[in-house]
Amino acid sequence: DIFPDIQNYNFTGADLVILAELALKGEFIHATHASFQRRQNRPLENYQEKLKRYKSNEVQVATTLFFKLFPLVKLPMQLIRVVFQAPITLRQKAFIITILIPSFVVRYFLGKEDHKGN
């Protein structure tokens, strides 16, 4: 009953926002014998190829001109929204936002660097 309405999560990085929203709503159960397997359903992409895929009609996460020009801008806005709506204290929200905002810039540039060689 606390799982977010995923109909509203049609943007690049929505999985991160859903996990953040769930983490801020309560505790997770630690499964000691669980294993993680990431499904890779497409070939490796460089940064420009990812942006092109985000903008494509097939994926449809960037449907307006603004989001086609800036397909990653919705992710930080949604993460901040999730923090503001979380059932935590104002002090905790301020702390998270203080850490979160500079991380957007760092992640943006690191994300571009990670894929320069591809």
N, CA, C and O atoms as CSV, one atom per row, in Angstrom:
chain,resi,resn,atom,element,x,y,z
A,1,ASP,N,N,0.803,-1.210,0.000
A,1,ASP,CA,C,0.000,0.000,0.000
A,1,ASP,C,C,0.847,1.275,0.000
A,1,ASP,O,O,0.316,2.357,-0.254
A,2,ILE,N,N,2.163,1.172,0.282
A,2,ILE,CA,C,3.006,2.370,0.203
A,2,ILE,C,C,3.768,2.449,-1.110
A,2,ILE,O,O,4.518,3.398,-1.341
A,3,PHE,N,N,3.579,1.460,-1.965
A,3,PHE,CA,C,4.282,1.491,-3.249
A,3,PHE,C,C,3.752,2.651,-4.079
A,3,PHE,O,O,2.539,2.826,-4.190
A,4,PRO,N,N,4.652,3.452,-4.667
A,4,PRO,CA,C,4.197,4.618,-5.436
A,4,PRO,C,C,3.409,4.233,-6.674
A,4,PRO,O,O,3.563,3.131,-7.201
A,5,ASP,N,N,2.577,5.133,-7.129
A,5,ASP,CA,C,1.815,4.941,-8.359
A,5,ASP,C,C,2.778,5.079,-9.531
A,5,ASP,O,O,3.171,6.190,-9.885
A,6,ILE,N,N,3.159,3.959,-10.132
A,6,ILE,CA,C,4.187,4.010,-11.170
A,6,ILE,C,C,3.682,4.583,-12.488
A,6,ILE,O,O,4.475,4.768,-13.412
A,7,GLN,N,N,2.408,4.866,-12.604
A,7,GLN,CA,C,1.890,5.510,-13.809
A,7,GLN,C,C,2.502,6.901,-13.980
A,7,GLN,O,O,2.637,7.381,-15.106
A,8,ASN,N,N,2.871,7.547,-12.884
A,8,ASN,CA,C,3.421,8.898,-12.926
A,8,ASN,C,C,4.932,8.922,-13.124
A,8,ASN,O,O,5.533,9.994,-13.063
A,9,TYR,N,N,5.554,7.793,-13.356
A,9,TYR,CA,C,7.006,7.704,-13.436
A,9,TYR,C,C,7.472,7.323,-14.833
A,9,TYR,O,O,8.089,6.275,-15.024
A,10,ASN,N,N,7.180,8.166,-15.799
A,10,ASN,CA,C,7.621,7.918,-17.166
A,10,ASN,C,C,8.675,8.954,-17.542
A,10,ASN,O,O,8.419,9.852,-18.344
A,11,PHE,N,N,9.864,8.820,-16.952
A,11,PHE,CA,C,10.969,9.721,-17.251
A,11,PHE,C,C,12.275,8.977,-16.991
A,11,PHE,O,O,12.303,7.943,-16.324
A,12,THR,N,N,13.341,9.529,-17.530
A,12,THR,CA,C,14.660,8.927,-17.376
A,12,THR,C,C,15.065,8.919,-15.907
A,12,THR,O,O,15.042,9.960,-15.252
A,13,GLY,N,N,15.433,7.755,-15.388
A,13,GLY,CA,C,15.846,7.628,-14.001
A,13,GLY,C,C,14.712,7.393,-13.030
A,13,GLY,O,O,14.901,7.517,-11.820
A,14,ALA,N,N,13.536,7.056,-13.536
A,14,ALA,CA,C,12.371,6.862,-12.665
A,14,ALA,C,C,12.609,5.757,-11.638
A,14,ALA,O,O,12.075,5.825,-10.531
A,15,ASP,N,N,13.399,4.743,-11.985
A,15,ASP,CA,C,13.665,3.667,-11.030
A,15,ASP,C,C,14.363,4.197,-9.781
A,15,ASP,O,O,14.093,3.724,-8.677
A,16,LEU,N,N,15.254,5.169,-9.940
A,16,LEU,CA,C,15.931,5.760,-8.784
A,16,LEU,C,C,14.955,6.527,-7.895
A,16,LEU,O,O,15.064,6.496,-6.670
A,17,VAL,N,N,14.011,7.206,-8.516
A,17,VAL,CA,C,13.023,7.974,-7.760
A,17,VAL,C,C,12.102,7.036,-6.984
A,17,VAL,O,O,11.773,7.302,-5.828
A,18,ILE,N,N,11.688,5.947,-7.612
A,18,ILE,CA,C,10.827,4.968,-6.923
A,18,ILE,C,C,11.558,4.377,-5.721
A,18,ILE,O,O,10.975,4.250,-4.644
A,19,LEU,N,N,12.831,4.013,-5.896
A,19,LEU,CA,C,13.599,3.462,-4.770
A,19,LEU,C,C,13.782,4.501,-3.659
A,19,LEU,O,O,13.681,4.167,-2.478
A,20,ALA,N,N,14.048,5.748,-4.027
A,20,ALA,CA,C,14.192,6.808,-3.021
A,20,ALA,C,C,12.886,7.012,-2.264
A,20,ALA,O,O,12.884,7.173,-1.044
A,21,GLU,N,N,11.784,7.005,-2.993
A,21,GLU,CA,C,10.483,7.191,-2.354
A,21,GLU,C,C,10.190,6.060,-1.374
A,21,GLU,O,O,9.724,6.307,-0.262
A,22,LEU,N,N,10.457,4.844,-1.773
A,22,LEU,CA,C,10.236,3.705,-0.881
A,22,LEU,C,C,11.161,3.759,0.332
A,22,LEU,O,O,10.733,3.489,1.454
A,23,ALA,N,N,12.425,4.108,0.110
A,23,ALA,CA,C,13.392,4.176,1.215
A,23,ALA,C,C,13.005,5.248,2.230
A,23,ALA,O,O,13.221,5.070,3.429
A,24,LEU,N,N,12.437,6.353,1.764
A,24,LEU,CA,C,12.053,7.433,2.678
A,24,LEU,C,C,10.718,7.173,3.372
A,24,LEU,O,O,10.356,7.888,4.307
A,25,LYS,N,N,9.993,6.166,2.927
A,25,LYS,CA,C,8.697,5.847,3.556
A,25,LYS,C,C,8.818,4.806,4.651
A,25,LYS,O,O,7.928,4.693,5.495
A,26,GLY,N,N,9.903,4.041,4.655
A,26,GLY,CA,C,9.995,3.008,5.672
A,26,GLY,C,C,11.239,2.171,5.515
A,26,GLY,O,O,12.164,2.515,4.779
A,27,GLU,N,N,11.238,1.072,6.220
A,27,GLU,CA,C,12.406,0.199,6.244
A,27,GLU,C,C,12.297,-0.876,5.177
A,27,GLU,O,O,11.210,-1.234,4.724
A,28,PHE,N,N,13.460,-1.375,4.795
A,28,PHE,CA,C,13.536,-2.513,3.886
A,28,PHE,C,C,13.903,-3.749,4.702
A,28,PHE,O,O,14.537,-3.646,5.752
A,29,ILE,N,N,13.509,-4.886,4.221
A,29,ILE,CA,C,13.901,-6.141,4.853
A,29,ILE,C,C,15.194,-6.599,4.195
A,29,ILE,O,O,15.305,-6.603,2.969
A,30,HIS,N,N,16.165,-6.982,5.003
A,30,HIS,CA,C,17.443,-7.448,4.477
A,30,HIS,C,C,17.344,-8.947,4.200
A,30,HIS,O,O,17.125,-9.745,5.112
A,31,ALA,N,N,17.505,-9.310,2.955
A,31,ALA,CA,C,17.494,-10.722,2.567
A,31,ALA,C,C,18.941,-11.181,2.460
A,31,ALA,O,O,19.651,-10.802,1.528
A,32,THR,N,N,19.376,-11.992,3.408
A,32,THR,CA,C,20.795,-12.361,3.486
A,32,THR,C,C,21.255,-13.250,2.335
A,32,THR,O,O,22.438,-13.247,1.995
A,33,HIS,N,N,20.353,-14.004,1.737
A,33,HIS,CA,C,20.765,-14.923,0.675
A,33,HIS,C,C,20.279,-14.497,-0.708
A,33,HIS,O,O,20.270,-15.294,-1.646
A,34,ALA,N,N,19.888,-13.273,-0.822
A,34,ALA,CA,C,19.433,-12.795,-2.132
A,34,ALA,C,C,20.631,-12.506,-3.021
A,34,ALA,O,O,21.715,-12.180,-2.536
A,35,SER,N,N,20.428,-12.626,-4.307
A,35,SER,CA,C,21.489,-12.269,-5.250
A,35,SER,C,C,20.931,-11.256,-6.232
A,35,SER,O,O,19.742,-11.260,-6.551
A,36,PHE,N,N,21.796,-10.405,-6.694
A,36,PHE,CA,C,21.397,-9.353,-7.618
A,36,PHE,C,C,21.843,-9.727,-9.015
A,36,PHE,O,O,22.975,-10.160,-9.227
A,37,GLN,N,N,20.951,-9.558,-9.951
A,37,GLN,CA,C,21.310,-9.783,-11.349
A,37,GLN,C,C,20.668,-8.674,-12.164
A,37,GLN,O,O,19.447,-8.521,-12.186
A,38,ARG,N,N,21.501,-7.920,-12.821
A,38,ARG,CA,C,20.979,-6.839,-13.664
A,38,ARG,C,C,20.747,-7.379,-15.058
A,38,ARG,O,O,21.644,-7.941,-15.687
A,39,ARG,N,N,19.551,-7.201,-15.517
A,39,ARG,CA,C,19.214,-7.630,-16.868
A,39,ARG,C,C,19.721,-6.573,-17.841
A,39,ARG,O,O,19.377,-5.397,-17.724
A,40,GLN,N,N,20.517,-6.986,-18.773
A,40,GLN,CA,C,21.040,-6.068,-19.784
A,40,GLN,C,C,20.343,-6.413,-21.091
A,40,GLN,O,O,20.705,-7.380,-21.761
A,41,ASN,N,N,19.341,-5.616,-21.448
A,41,ASN,CA,C,18.545,-5.949,-22.625
A,41,ASN,C,C,18.905,-5.118,-23.848
A,41,ASN,O,O,18.167,-5.105,-24.833
A,42,ARG,N,N,20.024,-4.432,-23.788
A,42,ARG,CA,C,20.492,-3.674,-24.956
A,42,ARG,C,C,22.018,-3.596,-24.891
A,42,ARG,O,O,22.610,-3.777,-23.827
A,43,PRO,N,N,22.640,-3.329,-26.022
A,43,PRO,CA,C,24.107,-3.229,-26.007
A,43,PRO,C,C,24.579,-2.011,-25.218
A,43,PRO,O,O,23.806,-1.085,-24.968
A,44,LEU,N,N,25.842,-2.020,-24.832
A,44,LEU,CA,C,26.400,-0.868,-24.122
A,44,LEU,C,C,26.285,0.378,-24.993
A,44,LEU,O,O,26.466,0.324,-26.210
A,45,GLU,N,N,25.979,1.496,-24.347
A,45,GLU,CA,C,25.791,2.752,-25.065
A,45,GLU,C,C,26.700,3.822,-24.505
A,45,GLU,O,O,26.992,3.834,-23.309
A,46,ASN,N,N,27.151,4.726,-25.366
A,46,ASN,CA,C,27.864,5.885,-24.852
A,46,ASN,C,C,26.825,6.932,-24.447
A,46,ASN,O,O,25.625,6.727,-24.630
A,47,TYR,N,N,27.286,8.034,-23.907
A,47,TYR,CA,C,26.383,9.058,-23.383
A,47,TYR,C,C,25.447,9.597,-24.458
A,47,TYR,O,O,24.245,9.725,-24.226
A,48,GLN,N,N,25.986,9.913,-25.623
A,48,GLN,CA,C,25.164,10.467,-26.705
A,48,GLN,C,C,24.119,9.457,-27.191
A,48,GLN,O,O,22.994,9.838,-27.515
A,49,GLU,N,N,24.482,8.186,-27.241
A,49,GLU,CA,C,23.522,7.153,-27.657
A,49,GLU,C,C,22.378,7.029,-26.650
A,49,GLU,O,O,21.226,6.830,-27.035
A,50,LYS,N,N,22.700,7.148,-25.359
A,50,LYS,CA,C,21.649,7.108,-24.333
A,50,LYS,C,C,20.688,8.281,-24.504
A,50,LYS,O,O,19.471,8.104,-24.461
A,51,LEU,N,N,21.237,9.478,-24.696
A,51,LEU,CA,C,20.381,10.648,-24.880
A,51,LEU,C,C,19.493,10.474,-26.106
A,51,LEU,O,O,18.317,10.835,-26.077
A,52,LYS,N,N,20.038,9.933,-27.163
A,52,LYS,CA,C,19.252,9.701,-28.384
A,52,LYS,C,C,18.116,8.707,-28.106
A,52,LYS,O,O,16.997,8.888,-28.586
A,53,ARG,N,N,18.411,7.659,-27.329
A,53,ARG,CA,C,17.371,6.667,-26.994
A,53,ARG,C,C,16.286,7.295,-26.126
A,53,ARG,O,O,15.101,7.032,-26.329
A,54,TYR,N,N,16.684,8.127,-25.158
A,54,TYR,CA,C,15.706,8.789,-24.293
A,54,TYR,C,C,14.746,9.653,-25.108
A,54,TYR,O,O,13.564,9.758,-24.778
A,55,LYS,N,N,15.254,10.268,-26.167
A,55,LYS,CA,C,14.459,11.181,-26.991
A,55,LYS,C,C,13.627,10.459,-28.054
A,55,LYS,O,O,12.755,11.066,-28.676
A,56,SER,N,N,13.891,9.179,-28.261
A,56,SER,CA,C,13.233,8.457,-29.347
A,56,SER,C,C,11.739,8.264,-29.090
A,56,SER,O,O,11.285,8.282,-27.946
A,57,ASN,N,N,10.994,8.082,-30.162
A,57,ASN,CA,C,9.558,7.814,-30.054
A,57,ASN,C,C,9.296,6.444,-29.438
A,57,ASN,O,O,8.251,6.222,-28.827
A,58,GLU,N,N,10.247,5.528,-29.599
A,58,GLU,CA,C,10.096,4.176,-29.051
A,58,GLU,C,C,10.072,4.189,-27.521
A,58,GLU,O,O,9.251,3.506,-26.908
A,59,VAL,N,N,10.950,4.946,-26.917
A,59,VAL,CA,C,11.046,5.012,-25.457
A,59,VAL,C,C,10.006,5.963,-24.885
A,59,VAL,O,O,9.365,5.645,-23.884
A,60,GLN,N,N,9.833,7.096,-25.490
A,60,GLN,CA,C,8.821,8.090,-25.128
A,60,GLN,C,C,8.922,8.600,-23.699
A,60,GLN,O,O,7.901,8.771,-23.032
A,61,VAL,N,N,10.132,8.844,-23.222
A,61,VAL,CA,C,10.269,9.487,-21.913
A,61,VAL,C,C,10.475,10.986,-22.067
A,61,VAL,O,O,10.311,11.734,-21.102
A,62,ALA,N,N,10.830,11.434,-23.260
A,62,ALA,CA,C,10.979,12.861,-23.538
A,62,ALA,C,C,9.980,13.213,-24.627
A,62,ALA,O,O,10.273,13.078,-25.815
A,63,THR,N,N,8.804,13.664,-24.225
A,63,THR,CA,C,7.728,13.881,-25.192
A,63,THR,C,C,7.567,15.340,-25.605
A,63,THR,O,O,7.037,15.611,-26.682
A,64,THR,N,N,8.006,16.282,-24.783
A,64,THR,CA,C,7.893,17.691,-25.153
A,64,THR,C,C,9.247,18.184,-25.655
A,64,THR,O,O,10.270,17.536,-25.434
A,65,LEU,N,N,9.248,19.313,-26.319
A,65,LEU,CA,C,10.492,19.882,-26.840
A,65,LEU,C,C,11.488,20.134,-25.706
A,65,LEU,O,O,12.676,19.842,-25.845
A,66,PHE,N,N,11.005,20.675,-24.585
A,66,PHE,CA,C,11.897,20.948,-23.445
A,66,PHE,C,C,12.590,19.677,-22.980
A,66,PHE,O,O,13.807,19.668,-22.796
A,67,PHE,N,N,11.824,18.595,-22.787
A,67,PHE,CA,C,12.417,17.359,-22.292
A,67,PHE,C,C,13.208,16.627,-23.370
A,67,PHE,O,O,14.044,15.785,-23.043
A,68,LYS,N,N,12.970,16.922,-24.638
A,68,LYS,CA,C,13.821,16.376,-25.690
A,68,LYS,C,C,15.174,17.081,-25.687
A,68,LYS,O,O,16.199,16.465,-25.980
A,69,LEU,N,N,15.176,18.364,-25.358
A,69,LEU,CA,C,16.435,19.101,-25.260
A,69,LEU,C,C,17.200,18.759,-23.977
A,69,LEU,O,O,18.430,18.701,-23.971
A,70,PHE,N,N,16.452,18.535,-22.896
A,70,PHE,CA,C,17.048,18.252,-21.582
A,70,PHE,C,C,16.400,17.000,-20.977
A,70,PHE,O,O,15.637,17.114,-20.018
A,71,PRO,N,N,16.685,15.812,-21.516
A,71,PRO,CA,C,15.980,14.606,-21.066
A,71,PRO,C,C,16.272,14.190,-19.627
A,71,PRO,O,O,15.506,13.420,-19.047
A,72,LEU,N,N,17.354,14.680,-19.042
A,72,LEU,CA,C,17.701,14.262,-17.681
A,72,LEU,C,C,17.243,15.235,-16.598
A,72,LEU,O,O,17.462,14.979,-15.414
A,73,VAL,N,N,16.614,16.344,-16.979
A,73,VAL,CA,C,16.279,17.378,-16.009
A,73,VAL,C,C,15.163,16.958,-15.042
A,73,VAL,O,O,15.089,17.476,-13.928
A,74,LYS,N,N,14.324,16.053,-15.445
A,74,LYS,CA,C,13.208,15.667,-14.574
A,74,LYS,C,C,13.667,14.833,-13.373
A,74,LYS,O,O,13.033,14.868,-12.319
A,75,LEU,N,N,14.741,14.100,-13.524
A,75,LEU,CA,C,15.226,13.244,-12.436
A,75,LEU,C,C,15.544,14.030,-11.169
A,75,LEU,O,O,15.006,13.689,-10.116
A,76,PRO,N,N,16.389,15.066,-11.204
A,76,PRO,CA,C,16.642,15.793,-9.950
A,76,PRO,C,C,15.402,16.477,-9.390
A,76,PRO,O,O,15.227,16.546,-8.174
A,77,MET,N,N,14.546,16.980,-10.263
A,77,MET,CA,C,13.314,17.624,-9.785
A,77,MET,C,C,12.433,16.619,-9.042
A,77,MET,O,O,11.858,16.945,-8.003
A,78,GLN,N,N,12.328,15.416,-9.566
A,78,GLN,CA,C,11.493,14.399,-8.940
A,78,GLN,C,C,12.115,13.886,-7.638
A,78,GLN,O,O,11.395,13.605,-6.680
A,79,LEU,N,N,13.441,13.762,-7.597
A,79,LEU,CA,C,14.092,13.339,-6.356
A,79,LEU,C,C,13.869,14.375,-5.247
A,79,LEU,O,O,13.620,14.013,-4.097
A,80,ILE,N,N,13.957,15.643,-5.592
A,80,ILE,CA,C,13.705,16.693,-4.598
A,80,ILE,C,C,12.245,16.652,-4.146
A,80,ILE,O,O,11.961,16.825,-2.960
A,81,ARG,N,N,11.320,16.425,-5.078
A,81,ARG,CA,C,9.899,16.315,-4.725
A,81,ARG,C,C,9.677,15.177,-3.729
A,81,ARG,O,O,8.948,15.332,-2.750
A,82,VAL,N,N,10.307,14.042,-3.987
A,82,VAL,CA,C,10.159,12.878,-3.105
A,82,VAL,C,C,10.661,13.208,-1.698
A,82,VAL,O,O,10.036,12.825,-0.710
A,83,VAL,N,N,11.783,13.912,-1.609
A,83,VAL,CA,C,12.322,14.276,-0.289
A,83,VAL,C,C,11.355,15.216,0.438
A,83,VAL,O,O,11.086,15.031,1.624
A,84,PHE,N,N,10.838,16.217,-0.266
A,84,PHE,CA,C,9.915,17.161,0.373
A,84,PHE,C,C,8.630,16.486,0.842
A,84,PHE,O,O,8.045,16.909,1.839
A,85,GLN,N,N,8.183,15.453,0.147
A,85,GLN,CA,C,6.942,14.771,0.515
A,85,GLN,C,C,7.153,13.630,1.509
A,85,GLN,O,O,6.182,13.041,1.982
A,86,ALA,N,N,8.381,13.316,1.825
A,86,ALA,CA,C,8.682,12.183,2.706
A,86,ALA,C,C,8.219,12.468,4.134
A,86,ALA,O,O,8.231,13.615,4.580
A,87,PRO,N,N,7.812,11.416,4.846
A,87,PRO,CA,C,7.384,11.578,6.235
A,87,PRO,C,C,8.577,11.622,7.193
A,87,PRO,O,O,8.707,10.774,8.076
A,88,ILE,N,N,9.449,12.625,7.007
A,88,ILE,CA,C,10.632,12.805,7.847
A,88,ILE,C,C,10.634,14.249,8.338
A,88,ILE,O,O,9.843,15.072,7.876
A,89,THR,N,N,11.519,14.545,9.266
A,89,THR,CA,C,11.557,15.889,9.845
A,89,THR,C,C,12.107,16.904,8.838
A,89,THR,O,O,12.761,16.544,7.859
A,90,LEU,N,N,11.830,18.161,9.102
A,90,LEU,CA,C,12.336,19.236,8.251
A,90,LEU,C,C,13.864,19.251,8.261
A,90,LEU,O,O,14.490,19.505,7.233
A,91,ARG,N,N,14.449,18.984,9.394
A,91,ARG,CA,C,15.916,18.930,9.503
A,91,ARG,C,C,16.474,17.815,8.616
A,91,ARG,O,O,17.479,18.018,7.934
A,92,GLN,N,N,15.845,16.658,8.618
A,92,GLN,CA,C,16.296,15.550,7.769
A,92,GLN,C,C,16.149,15.905,6.290
A,92,GLN,O,O,17.029,15.602,5.485
A,93,LYS,N,N,15.045,16.542,5.937
A,93,LYS,CA,C,14.837,16.965,4.548
A,93,LYS,C,C,15.929,17.938,4.117
A,93,LYS,O,O,16.494,17.800,3.032
A,94,ALA,N,N,16.226,18.917,4.962
A,94,ALA,CA,C,17.261,19.908,4.642
A,94,ALA,C,C,18.619,19.232,4.466
A,94,ALA,O,O,19.380,19.578,3.561
A,95,PHE,N,N,18.916,18.274,5.330
A,95,PHE,CA,C,20.186,17.551,5.233
A,95,PHE,C,C,20.279,16.779,3.916
A,95,PHE,O,O,21.299,16.837,3.230
A,96,ILE,N,N,19.217,16.062,3.568
A,96,ILE,CA,C,19.216,15.270,2.334
A,96,ILE,C,C,19.341,16.180,1.110
A,96,ILE,O,O,20.119,15.888,0.202
A,97,ILE,N,N,18.593,17.263,1.080
A,97,ILE,CA,C,18.647,18.201,-0.055
A,97,ILE,C,C,20.039,18.823,-0.165
A,97,ILE,O,O,20.554,19.006,-1.268
A,98,THR,N,N,20.643,19.147,0.978
A,98,THR,CA,C,21.994,19.730,0.982
A,98,THR,C,C,23.008,18.791,0.341
A,98,THR,O,O,23.929,19.243,-0.339
A,99,ILE,N,N,22.848,17.519,0.548
A,99,ILE,CA,C,23.749,16.524,-0.055
A,99,ILE,C,C,23.338,16.218,-1.495
A,99,ILE,O,O,24.189,16.007,-2.359
A,100,LEU,N,N,22.064,16.195,-1.738
A,100,LEU,CA,C,21.534,15.788,-3.041
A,100,LEU,C,C,21.865,16.769,-4.161
A,100,LEU,O,O,22.274,16.348,-5.243
A,101,ILE,N,N,21.700,18.044,-3.927
A,101,ILE,CA,C,21.871,19.037,-5.001
A,101,ILE,C,C,23.290,19.018,-5.597
A,101,ILE,O,O,23.421,18.965,-6.819
A,102,PRO,N,N,24.349,19.058,-4.786
A,102,PRO,CA,C,25.684,18.985,-5.415
A,102,PRO,C,C,25.943,17.652,-6.111
A,102,PRO,O,O,26.722,17.591,-7.063
A,103,SER,N,N,25.300,16.593,-5.646
A,103,SER,CA,C,25.523,15.288,-6.268
A,103,SER,C,C,24.981,15.236,-7.692
A,103,SER,O,O,25.483,14.461,-8.507
A,104,PHE,N,N,23.972,16.041,-8.013
A,104,PHE,CA,C,23.442,16.063,-9.378
A,104,PHE,C,C,24.517,16.510,-10.356
A,104,PHE,O,O,24.684,15.920,-11.424
A,105,VAL,N,N,25.240,17.550,-9.986
A,105,VAL,CA,C,26.293,18.077,-10.857
A,105,VAL,C,C,27.409,17.053,-11.006
A,105,VAL,O,O,27.882,16.800,-12.114
A,106,VAL,N,N,27.830,16.466,-9.893
A,106,VAL,CA,C,28.897,15.464,-9.927
A,106,VAL,C,C,28.469,14.276,-10.776
A,106,VAL,O,O,29.237,13.813,-11.618
A,107,ARG,N,N,27.275,13.783,-10.571
A,107,ARG,CA,C,26.786,12.613,-11.316
A,107,ARG,C,C,26.669,12.917,-12.808
A,107,ARG,O,O,26.975,12.064,-13.641
A,108,TYR,N,N,26.232,14.113,-13.143
A,108,TYR,CA,C,26.095,14.499,-14.545
A,108,TYR,C,C,27.452,14.426,-15.246
A,108,TYR,O,O,27.566,13.835,-16.320
A,109,PHE,N,N,28.469,15.020,-14.644
A,109,PHE,CA,C,29.784,15.028,-15.285
A,109,PHE,C,C,30.446,13.663,-15.245
A,109,PHE,O,O,31.115,13.281,-16.205
A,110,LEU,N,N,30.277,12.914,-14.154
A,110,LEU,CA,C,30.840,11.566,-14.100
A,110,LEU,C,C,30.156,10.653,-15.100
A,110,LEU,O,O,30.806,9.806,-15.713
A,111,GLY,N,N,28.851,10.815,-15.271
A,111,GLY,CA,C,28.117,10.009,-16.241
A,111,GLY,C,C,28.622,10.235,-17.646
A,111,GLY,O,O,28.702,9.297,-18.439
A,112,LYS,N,N,28.960,11.458,-17.959
A,112,LYS,CA,C,29.507,11.767,-19.281
A,112,LYS,C,C,30.905,11.181,-19.418
A,112,LYS,O,O,31.250,10.660,-20.479
A,113,GLU,N,N,31.723,11.257,-18.361
A,113,GLU,CA,C,33.092,10.734,-18.391
A,113,GLU,C,C,33.120,9.220,-18.521
A,113,GLU,O,O,33.962,8.675,-19.235
A,114,ASP,N,N,32.195,8.526,-17.829
A,114,ASP,CA,C,32.158,7.060,-17.855
A,114,ASP,C,C,32.001,6.526,-19.258
A,114,ASP,O,O,32.445,5.416,-19.552
A,115,HIS,N,N,31.386,7.283,-20.115
A,115,HIS,CA,C,31.035,6.769,-21.438
A,115,HIS,C,C,31.824,7.412,-22.566
A,115,HIS,O,O,31.491,7.195,-23.732
A,116,LYS,N,N,32.848,8.187,-22.271
A,116,LYS,CA,C,33.624,8.823,-23.329
A,116,LYS,C,C,34.345,7.806,-24.188
A,116,LYS,O,O,34.469,7.997,-25.398
A,117,GLY,N,N,34.821,6.732,-23.589
A,117,GLY,CA,C,35.579,5.742,-24.338
A,117,GLY,C,C,34.736,4.858,-25.218
A,117,GLY,O,O,35.279,4.199,-26.104
A,118,ASN,N,N,33.421,4.810,-25.015
A,118,ASN,CA,C,32.554,3.917,-25.791
A,118,ASN,C,C,32.184,4.514,-27.113
A,118,ASN,O,O,31.459,3.893,-27.890
